[in-house]
Amino acid sequence: MALLTVRAAADRLGIGYSTLKQWIYQGRIRTTQTAGGHHRIADSEIDRFVARQTPEAAPAQHRTGTTGLIVALSGRNRLRGFVEEVRSDGLLGQIRLRIGDQRLTAVITGDAIHDLKLRRGDEAVAIIKSTEVMIAREAALVEEPKRRASKRRTRTQRRA
């Protein structure tokens, strides 16, 4: 029986660390505790929890045609952040995530915003799938040497 840390279990479930900690405190997920008081979650408990997530337990997912909880995804470029702004206007919407000190803006369908129930302050994951990624490196700007003030004197200064 493999025991996972809370962070590893949250990654496996595709949810945030703080969400899983709240579920532990609420008793929704069973854990064992180490001698130091840290929670560990068994693989079998994660499987039990995922199996419990049926369409009846999640009617909003059932309405949208989703049949289960995504446990793993092949995309490697996952950026976890917080929803900073949600704009929805008809067919399309715009989501801005704050990821550390960076901002990422994504345009998705209005239906996706509705189905995900995204609100400002929510935790979300941006999964980037692209055939082209460019990497750049910035060079430090070199300041031009400052010009010396001219020591020429004007005619009036010379007469004095």
C-alpha positions as CSV (number, residue, x, y, z in Angstrom):
1,M,0.0,0.0,0.0
2,A,1.6,3.2,-1.2
3,L,1.1,6.3,0.9
4,L,1.1,9.7,-0.8
5,T,1.7,13.2,0.6
6,V,-1.2,15.6,0.5
7,R,0.4,17.5,-2.3
8,A,1.1,14.4,-4.4
9,A,-2.5,13.2,-3.9
10,A,-3.9,16.6,-4.8
11,D,-1.8,16.5,-8.0
12,R,-3.1,13.0,-8.8
13,L,-6.7,14.1,-8.2
14,G,-6.2,17.3,-10.3
15,I,-7.2,19.6,-7.4
16,G,-5.5,22.2,-5.3
17,Y,-3.6,21.4,-2.2
18,S,-5.7,23.6,0.0
19,T,-8.9,22.0,-1.4
20,L,-7.7,18.5,-0.4
21,K,-6.6,19.7,3.0
22,Q,-10.2,21.1,3.6
23,W,-11.6,17.7,2.4
24,I,-9.4,16.0,4.9
25,Y,-10.5,18.2,7.8
26,Q,-14.2,17.7,6.7
27,G,-13.7,13.9,6.8
28,R,-14.4,13.4,3.1
29,I,-10.9,11.8,2.6
30,R,-9.5,9.3,5.0
31,T,-5.8,9.7,6.0
32,T,-3.2,8.2,8.2
33,Q,-0.9,10.5,10.2
34,T,2.8,10.3,10.7
35,A,4.4,10.6,14.0
36,G,5.0,14.3,13.2
37,G,1.3,14.8,12.5
38,H,1.5,14.9,8.7
39,H,-1.3,13.4,6.7
40,R,-0.7,10.6,4.2
41,I,-3.2,9.2,1.8
42,A,-3.3,5.6,0.5
43,D,-3.7,4.8,-3.2
44,S,-6.8,2.8,-2.3
45,E,-8.4,5.8,-0.7
46,I,-7.8,7.9,-3.8
47,D,-9.3,5.1,-5.9
48,R,-12.3,4.9,-3.5
49,F,-12.8,8.7,-3.7
50,V,-12.7,8.8,-7.5
51,A,-15.1,5.9,-7.7
52,R,-17.5,7.7,-5.4
53,Q,-17.7,10.7,-7.9
54,T,-20.7,9.4,-9.9
55,P,-22.9,11.6,-12.2
56,E,-25.6,11.5,-9.5
57,A,-23.2,12.9,-6.9
58,A,-22.3,15.7,-9.3
59,P,-25.5,16.8,-11.2
60,A,-23.8,19.8,-12.8
61,Q,-21.2,17.5,-14.4
62,H,-24.0,15.1,-15.5
63,R,-25.9,17.9,-17.2
64,T,-22.8,18.9,-19.3
65,G,-22.2,15.4,-20.5
66,T,-19.0,14.9,-18.4
67,T,-19.0,11.3,-17.0
68,G,-16.2,11.5,-14.4
69,L,-13.4,13.2,-12.7
70,I,-10.2,13.6,-14.7
71,V,-7.4,11.9,-12.7
72,A,-4.5,12.3,-15.1
73,L,-3.8,14.3,-18.2
74,S,-1.1,13.9,-20.8
75,G,-0.3,17.6,-21.0
76,R,3.0,18.5,-19.2
77,N,2.8,22.3,-19.3
78,R,0.5,23.0,-16.4
79,L,0.5,26.4,-14.7
80,R,-1.4,26.6,-11.5
81,G,-2.8,30.0,-10.5
82,F,-5.7,32.1,-9.4
83,V,-8.5,33.6,-11.5
84,E,-7.9,37.3,-11.5
85,E,-10.6,38.3,-14.1
86,V,-13.6,36.6,-15.8
87,R,-15.2,38.2,-18.8
88,S,-18.0,36.5,-20.7
89,D,-19.8,37.9,-23.7
90,G,-22.0,35.5,-25.7
91,L,-20.1,32.8,-27.4
92,L,-16.6,33.6,-26.1
93,G,-15.1,34.6,-22.8
94,Q,-11.8,35.7,-21.4
95,I,-10.0,34.4,-18.3
96,R,-7.0,36.0,-16.7
97,L,-4.9,33.9,-14.3
98,R,-2.3,35.2,-11.9
99,I,0.5,32.7,-11.8
100,G,3.1,34.0,-9.4
101,D,4.0,37.5,-10.6
102,Q,2.9,36.7,-14.1
103,R,-0.5,37.0,-15.9
104,L,-1.9,34.6,-18.4
105,T,-5.0,35.4,-20.5
106,A,-7.0,32.6,-22.2
107,V,-10.0,32.9,-24.5
108,I,-12.4,30.1,-24.1
109,T,-16.0,29.5,-24.9
110,G,-18.7,31.1,-22.7
111,D,-20.1,27.6,-22.1
112,A,-16.8,26.4,-20.7
113,I,-16.8,29.4,-18.3
114,H,-20.3,28.5,-17.2
115,D,-19.5,24.8,-16.8
116,L,-16.3,25.4,-14.9
117,K,-18.1,27.9,-12.7
118,L,-15.1,30.1,-12.8
119,R,-15.2,33.1,-10.5
120,R,-12.6,35.7,-9.4
121,G,-10.3,34.3,-6.7
122,D,-10.8,30.6,-7.7
123,E,-7.8,28.4,-8.1
124,A,-7.4,27.1,-11.7
125,V,-4.9,25.3,-13.9
126,A,-3.9,26.5,-17.4
127,I,-2.8,23.5,-19.5
128,I,-0.7,24.7,-22.5
129,K,-0.6,22.5,-25.6
130,S,1.3,23.9,-28.5
131,T,3.3,22.7,-31.4
132,E,5.5,25.8,-31.3
133,V,7.1,27.3,-28.2
134,M,9.6,30.1,-28.4
135,I,12.2,30.7,-25.7
136,A,13.9,34.0,-25.4
137,R,16.7,35.4,-23.2
138,E,16.9,39.1,-22.4
139,A,20.2,40.8,-22.3
140,A,20.8,43.6,-19.8
141,L,20.4,47.0,-21.3
142,V,23.8,48.8,-21.7
143,E,23.6,52.4,-20.9
144,E,25.2,54.9,-23.3
145,P,28.0,56.9,-21.7
146,K,26.7,60.2,-20.5
147,R,28.0,63.3,-22.3
148,R,30.0,65.7,-20.4
149,A,28.6,69.1,-19.9
150,S,30.4,71.5,-22.3
151,K,32.9,73.7,-20.6
152,R,32.6,76.4,-23.3
153,R,31.9,79.8,-22.0
154,T,29.5,82.2,-23.6
155,R,30.7,85.6,-24.7
156,T,29.2,87.3,-21.7
157,Q,30.9,84.9,-19.4
158,R,34.3,85.5,-21.1
159,R,34.0,89.3,-20.7
160,A,33.2,89.2,-17.1
